Amino acid sequence: MSSGWWVLAGVVVGGITSGGIGYLLQKRQFAHEVNMFMLKNKGAENVKSLLTEMLSHKSFTDRSFEAMRKAVGGYTDAEIQQLLHEIPAKKTSRKEGAEEWWYLVSRGEERASKRNAGT
């Protein structure tokens, strides 16, 4: 009977050791994947902060898409528009749809009050 207990103890110790090593490897792999994701998306986060800064300027509630595209560089129009939607910003147009302008949703009331004061 004593050999049966040794077998059982060996199985338990082996299972715990194997589980512990597997846990540590998975934890390390997850940390690596999170780090790689952050590095991959760092450029987009920097662009989002630049766009937010431009749209948060105290003098301008709206910004033209052309001005923002020149400031960003290296991204397609569709990618910049996607980032603007993620901020969140809203699209509007001027001159019968010829020009594309954007503003932050959080500044909608300020934008409306400036428009009403200007008319």
Residue, then its C-alpha position, 0 to 999 in steps of 0.5 A: m500500500s505504501s507504493g500506491w501512496w507514492v504513486l498518488a503523491g507523484v501524480v499530484v506533485g507532477g500535476i501541480t508542477s505542470g499546472g504552475i509552469g503552464y500558468l507562468l508561461q501563459k502569463r508571460q505570453f499574455a504580457h508579451e501580446v499586450n505589449m505588442f498590441m500597444l506598440k502596434n497601436k501607438g501611432a494611432e493613439n498619438v494621431k488620436s491625441l493630436l486630432t483631439e488637441m486640434l478639435s479642442h482648441k479654444s478658438f476653433t470649434d470646427r476644423s477642416f478635414e484638409a487642415m487635420r490631414k496635413a497635420v497628421g500625414g501618413y494615413t489615408d483619408a479613410e483611416i483619419q475619418q475612422l480615428l475621428h469617429e473613435i475620438p468621437a467627432k462629428k462630420t459636417s460640411r460647408k459650402e453645399g457639401a464641398e468642404e468637410w469639417w469636423y467637431l467634437v461631440s462634447r463641444g456641440e453646444e458651444r459650437a451651436s451657441k457660437r453659430n447663433a451668436g454669429t447670425 
